[in-house]
């Protein structure tokens, strides 16, 4: 279920931007993908997805991934149970 969610979300993001079209510079592509996958993920899978972030994101994009995660837990519908794991992960991402 988790792998299917990730694959479908990535396909949706890739299909949303025509090939050859310059990407917006505001966020690296992997940070956009993280935001999209977390937005679409069922709540019971979000902690698993968050744990995968360091393995899916290049070290150069860790600050942007941390920003995406911080935005996610600040949303009103964010699960409070994710606050501690996300804060720990943000600390890890920014220390690398």
Buried (B, 14 or more C-beta within 10 A) or exposed (E): EBEEBBEEBBEEBEEEEEEEEEEEEEBBBBBBBBBBBBEBBEEEBBBEBBEEBBEBBEEEBBBBBBBBBEEBBEEEEBBEEBEEBBEEBBEEBEEE
